[in-house]
Amino acid sequence: MDAVRRIERTLSQALAGAGRPGAPPGLGRAMHHAVFPRGARIRPRLCLAVASACGEDAPGAAEAAAAAIELLHCASLAHDDLPCFDDADRRRGRMTVHRAFGEQLAVLAGDALIVLAFQTLAEGAATVPARLGPLALVVAHAVGMPGGIAAGQAWECEPEIDLAVYQRAKTGSLFAAATMAGAVASGAAGAPWRAVGERIGEAYQVADDIRDVVGSAAELGKPVQQDAAHGRPNAVQALGLDGAIARLLRLAREAVEAVPRCPGEAALRGLILSEARRLLPAGMAMQAA
Amino acid sequence: MDAVRRIERTLSQALAGAGRPGAPPGLGRAMHHAVFPRGARIRPRLCLAVASACGEDAPGAAEAAAAAIELLHCASLAHDDLPCFDDADRRRGRMTVHRAFGEQLAVLAGDALIVLAFQTLAEGAATVPARLGPLALVVAHAVGMPGGIAAGQAWECEPEIDLAVYQRAKTGSLFAAATMAGAVASGAAGAPWRAVGERIGEAYQVADDIRDVVGSAAELGKPVQQDAAHGRPNAVQALGLDGAIARLLRLAREAVEAVPRCPGEAALRGLILSEARRLLPAGMAMQAA
């Protein structure tokens, strides 16, 4: 089964309990709306790719790790879109959770998805219980304090902000967790995989900046030119378009070089480079190839 | 060391990372504000009491379970107090998290406390890794979907609501988790302890109803007569004051009768009864003793 189908199946199974009779139906629908239909699923695909490169001897644990990371990503989007933060109307081509279900259910959907992430891990790692603790810690560090997604978002509330610290927490942390959790789920050490995830996360951030400037709202499913509108830093503004593309490809090469020795390292390196090209908007992917 | 000191120490250690240099300081302070100074700590004390009754062979796991449950309770209060829910100004005698730190940090503090709960479990159960999965599942079921705190809160958004289902999810679930997690942390089965926690949770709900009617704002640190103001059901309204007190004491006796065979069952039974009397406002405790 290909990676995307494994991810969607695991996410559907994880969310099944929230949609059963006996659960409050509005919250079940809001959680489903936050997770489906799928976005790029880039983090869980990365997680499974690393798990496979490390010899994946516990597929259920790897799938649970991948799903947990995607659930946490979806939770953070639901909360980031809230009126008190970005007050965003659209995401993935349709209404944000609070626009579709109200602010109360958007808050609760995020909360319940965070819980579901750890529940999914605990269920998926049942066959390899010694890996659950390290997996839960990798994931918790990526989303909590002092350096996870919530910390990254909280830097937006501070009068002074170190941009590198902010982006590492807000974006890099969950990419690092994707690679580390993939390794840990397969019984390998997580720490050597941090740099791979961090470089890919930076590349993804640059790709996002490029799309924000040159993409179309129809293609992205959300408004473009938002960085300029909100006075946020953008790699295209700082480096120019060619400079930003060069930076993206350099980050991908650095990620490739950081891949530790493992059974499937050659295939993984190829995958990282082809994904980096896919991250560029259509016309530019040709140019960079 | 007595239970309260063990709980406060474990909570302080859990929150230490959020207060370190390098973490966004506002979020660290907001999380601390949500957890300290202490409230009654009734759920973690219950958790430790059950762990002790079950022969507590892994104190670190029991303390982590107790702290995780309290962190989740504090997270739920921070989110319940938000403007989109209760829009509450005061809690535990001072400002609610969003009044003190703003809505953004109140949302993030709740999120980060949920994550910290599972992180604390994973760290605390390191010496007994086989217990982490069952512990994480007990705790996740108590706060997520379909029957945990978030589900309970989400019932408030539904046009029709079964009061028993609502209260079981909103209040009972975390009490049930407190007793079950205490048992699991000590290597015992969790399921036989569910009824004990549920009855104590119901007793606590009745005690809350009584305090809402006859307590003073100064004594409780939050406004009274809120059930009548918000049209919420209240046991005193339904049963009269004497009826509500009788119900509270009957629930305590049912909890006592539900205690499974375990090394410390006699002491635990005595503790449950004395705590039930303490739950009544000062004058009435004498009356009921």
Interface residues (C-beta under 8 A of the other chain):
Chain A: G17 A18 R20 G22 A23 P24 P25 G26 L27 G28 M31 A75 H79 L82 C84 F85 G102 E103 Q104 L105 V107 L108 G110 D111 A112 I114 V115 L116 F118 Q119 L121 A122 E123 A125 A126 P129 A130 L132 G133 A136 L137 A140 H141 V143 G144 M145 P146 G147 G148 A150 A151 Q153 A154 W155 E156 C157 E158 V165
Chain B: G17 A18 R20 G22 A23 P24 P25 G26 L27 G28 M31 A75 H79 L82 C84 F85 G102 E103 Q104 L105 V107 L108 G110 D111 A112 I114 V115 L116 F118 Q119 L121 A122 E123 A125 A126 P129 A130 L132 G133 A136 L137 A140 H141 V143 G144 M145 P146 G147 G148 A150 A151 Q153 A154 W155 E156 C157 E158 V165
